[in-house]
Amino acid sequence: RGARVRDLERWIDANLTGQITLARLCELAGVGARCLQKTFEVRHGTSPLEFVMQRRLAVARERLLEAPPGSQVIDIALDVGLTHLGRFSQRYRATFGEAPSVTLRRTRPQELGPRARLR
């Protein structure tokens, strides 16, 4: 059972941009919803779909921290399958203690003002 769950976790990570449903996860794992729920609860302390959300948030944070200039929060969120932007922002703030836009701004080099360039 452990190998099946690890395979499913890898599949989740590889398919974050798509729609992931409990039914699809059960199909891939070859088990019923109740079994999958219990397995994830024991292994991760959460439901399979909450695990998916946590992975999406973690990947979004990684991408925000490594984003090149010109990147937008909305593009990064959509790229990891977070389509409801209001909920994404709320969950991101609750998980990481700051808004996604703050994370993105913090990773960009500060622009030097005109006086700083003259020195």
N, C-alpha and C positions, 0 to 999 in steps of 0.2 A: 504494500500500500504506500509506503514511503517513497519508493521510486516513482510511482504513478503521480503522487502529489508534487514531487520535484519537477517531473516533466510538465505538469500542468502549470506550475509556477513559472517555468521557463517560457512556456507558451504565452502566458499572460504578459510577461515582460516583452516578448517579441511582437505582441499584437495589441499594445496599449492604445493605438490610434483608432482601432475599430470598436464596434459595439460589442461589448462582452456581457452576456446574460448568464444567469444561473443555469438555465437550460443548456446553453452551449458548453459551459464548464462541466456539467454533469455528463453530457454526451462525450466530451473529450476524455474525461476521467473514467468513463464506463461505470458510473455509480449513480445512485439516486440522490435527490436533493438533500434529504435528511442525512445520509451518510457523508456527503461532501461538507455540509454545514458542520457536523460534529468533528470531522477530520480537521477542518480549518480552525475550529474553536480550540481544539486540543493543541494543534501545531502553532497557531499564531495568536490565539486569544481573540479571534474576530471571525466574522463571516467571510465567505469567499468574495462577495462583492465589496465589502469594506476593505479587504486585502487589495483588491484591484484599485480602489480609490487611493489607498495609502501608497501603492506603487506609482500611480499616476502623479500624485503630489510630490513624491520623492524625485521622480525623473524631471518633473517641471522645475523643481528647485535646482537640480543639477544644471539644467539648461539655462535657467535664469542666471545662475552664478557664472556660467561660461559663455554667456551670450555675446556675440560680436556687436559692435556699434550698429545702431539702426534697428536692432531687434525690438519686437513689440511683445508685451505680455500676452495679448490675445492670440498671436500666432503660436507662441510656445504652448499655451494652454490647449489650443485646438490640436496641435501636433501630437499631444499625448492623450487625446481623447476626452478632454475636459470641455464639454460643449456648453454647459450652463455656467456662464462666466461669473454671475453673481454668487452662485454656490461655491465655485472654485475659489473666488477671492475670500469668502468667509471661511472655508475649510483651510485654506492656505494660512490665513492669519491665525486661526485657532491652533494649527499644527506647528507653525514656525515662529509665531509671535510678531509677525510683521506682514504688511501687504506685499503681494508679489511685485508691485511696481517699486516698492522700497528696495527689495532684493535686487531688482534689475538696475536701479539707479546706483546702488552701492557698489556694483561690480564695474561700473564704467569709470574710466579715469576722469578726474576733474579737469575741466577746461581751465586753462590759465587766462586770467584777465589781461587786458592790454598793459597795465602797469607792471605786472609780473614778467611779461615778455621783454620789457625794456630794460630790466635790471641786469 
